[in-house]
Amino acid sequence: MKREVITLDRSDRVVGDRPIHLHRNSDPVATVKEWACNSPYCEDLTGPHPDDGGAEPIVQGREPWRGGR
């Protein structure tokens, strides 16, 4: 089996060692077109990146409804 190496950028939202998924912004004028994330709470993978005005992904263990920040 061949393994693929993924390099993360500063625009990626990966915290911890959970499996990652990719968000892809379809807006042609967006600054960030694709980024990695590992929040288990993502529902829409086509919305804008937080640097482009999108919501910041919720980090597991820091859920706002549990008092995390």
Secondary structure, 3 states (H helix, E strand, C coil): CCCCCCCCCCCCECCCCCCCEEEECCCCCCCCCEEEECCCCCCCCCCCCHHHCCCCCCCCCCCHHHCCC
